[in-house]
Amino acid sequence: MDKNTLIGFLLIGVVLVVFTWFNRPTPEQIEAQRRYQDSIARVEYARQLDSRKQESEDTFIRDSLENLPDSVRKTRLSRDFGIFANAMVGGAEGYTTLRNDSLEIKISNKGGRIVSARLLEYDTFDGKPLVLFEEKDSRFDFSLVTATSRVVNSSDLYFTPIKGNDPDEVTMRLDVGEGRYLDLVYSLDGYMVGCQVRGTGLNGVLAPSTNALDIYWEQDIRQQEKGRTFENRYVTLNYKFVADDVEHLSESRSESEKISNRLRWIGYKDMFFSSVLISEEGFEGTTLDSKLFSSGETLKRFKTTTSVPFDLRGEKPTELSFYFGPNKFALLKAYDKGLDSDQQLDLEKLVPLGWGIFRWVNQYFVIPLFDFLGKFISNYGVLIFLLTAIVKLILFPLTYKSYMSSAKMRVLRPQVEEINAKYPGQEKALERQRATMELYSRAGASPLSGCLPLLLQMPILIALFMFFPSAIELRHQSFLWANDLSTYDAIVSWETYIPIITPYFGNHISLFCLLMTITNIAYAKYNMELTNTGQQQMPGMKAMMYLMPLMFLVFFNQYASGLTYYYFISTLITIVQTLVFRYTINEEKLLAKLEANKRKPMKKSGFMKRLEEAQRMQEEQLRKQQEARKNNRRR
């Protein structure tokens, strides 16, 4: 670094110090800012105390009046909750059921909320009806602020069901007398449940400043699949910003997040099924919470506190929707059909297909091909085999190019060994490397040319890794010994919990995973012998090649058997391709072609010139270092 640069840095530092000094706050400004922050903290603390006090009082009032006659309870509640007291006592307990071919929901008179959602086309891993949640597993509240500033929760109020001519629709009415009421209109359409919130004559009943309804939504996510640990990786609380992307809370730990931006929907997602709350106008002031359970029937507990716009005059209803259904890509994508891009729900992003290029590969190649084959093939084991064969056929040119690169390196092995003998020892490593690179360059071979085809295959391989565990089509589909291709295929199981092993490996051995491991070890051994070019390998490389398949055994043992079956078939096809290449490519003719390339005049590219110049400079530097060491020894 020269003198001018040092002076420049010094001047910049002086300017920054002077600027900071003259712009520092005065003691009076610091004290004023402190008083301002203290006042905000006091107001917030007082607000929280008032809220907790009112909540405690409301709970005490309800609990203390629980065993009193209805007339006495109504009188005492009227003093605190006004005309809402009539809806807090004496209501009829009961449920209203809406049902179609796909979904059955139960709506309770108490709270006017959906207390159960059952998917009729699916069942759990042990054959029981697939119920997303029951009354004890969930809570859904609207908070109503009365004209006297009391907060009433809809879960404490009795609604009256009103059935019309449409069997798929019901109105839950909260009647507060004198033609004033709040309606929750539920309508069933496939897996989608519409929920309109309409107020009539609520001026003077609710606070005049009411322009939004606060919502509290809580739901326990049950275990629906055989592998709890594997299923838990896919249980997430997802949410979509208005006219923006989909995000989610952590799937591996408990987490809470406050979001100030508007949200279009909030989804409680299991591995294959979801409960989604959608707002036409968006949710505001949202707090999301996810709690992880390490054991029991519940995997996670999701909570949401948010608000939606509400028209107190009753001129415009608040439009909400629930989706209770499978995470099936084509089904979820269909909800955006005919909508403008800024209005689309993007519910299909509940299906974890990877990010970026991997999701594109799944969305525009793997899923269309999978769905097309599914129209003609009902056995999903056969379908996966054909899908694998088609993918390997598409990748065949890249596989062939990669093999040819290794074949060139192999036939040049004797000449590489001669170079190694000519330049032995570490002190001649640069000369040995330069001579080897020159040999490859003149012959038209490159150690890196085999890596590029493998790199180009990675997006498809990773995309399929993401696709198979999330494909609901494989759920409960059997093939050979695997009863369910969406989970592991255990041939040996045990009950003992092993602290270090069980959380990662499980308490079983999956046969497809074991076969995948064996074929990968066999291929690694054969491939190492086949691609040995005579160059010195890094220490431990051979052991690493065998260790990787064993690590895959641990990693994939709890994964879907459809995925490990795919990898098993893919490796088998790769071995067959390699054997075909091995015995159909004439390596003597290949060597003769490389020798002919060496006799041609070689035109060096700019990259090769720069590489040779870098090697020459490195050799010169190494030579000077060696000479310096010799001179030091002589001294």
Secondary structure, DSSP 8 states (H G I E B T S, - for coil): --HHHHHHHHHHHHHHHHHHHHTS--HHHHHHHHHHHHHHHHHHHHHHHHHHHHHHHHHHHHHHTTTS-HHHHHHHHHHHHGGGGGGTSS----EEEEE-SSEEEEEETBTS-EEEEEEEEEE-TTS-EEEEE-GGGEEEEEEEEBTTS-EEEGGGSB-EEEE-S-TTEEEEEEEEETTEEEEEEEEEETTEEEEEEEEES-BTTB-TT--EEEEEEEEEEE--SS-HHHHHTT-EEEEEETTS-EEE--SSS-EEEEE-S-EEEEEEE-SSEEEEEEEEEEEEEEEEEEEE-SSSSEEEEEEEEEEEE--TTSSS-EEEEEEEEE--HHHHHHTTTT--GGG---GGGGS---STHHHHHIIIIIHHHHHHHHTT---HHHHHHHHHHHHHHHTHHHHHHHHHHHHHHHHTHHHHHHHHHHS-SGGGHHHHHHHHHHHHHHHT--TTTTHHHHHHHHHHHHHHHHHHHH-GGGTT--BTTBS-TTS--EEEE-----TTTHHHH-SEEEHHHHHHHHHHHHHHHHHHHHS--SS---TTHHHHHHHHHHHHHHHHTTS-HHHHHHHHHHHHHHHHHHHHHHHHS-HHHHHHHHHHHHHS-----HHHHHHHHHHHHHHHHHHHHHHHHHHHHH-
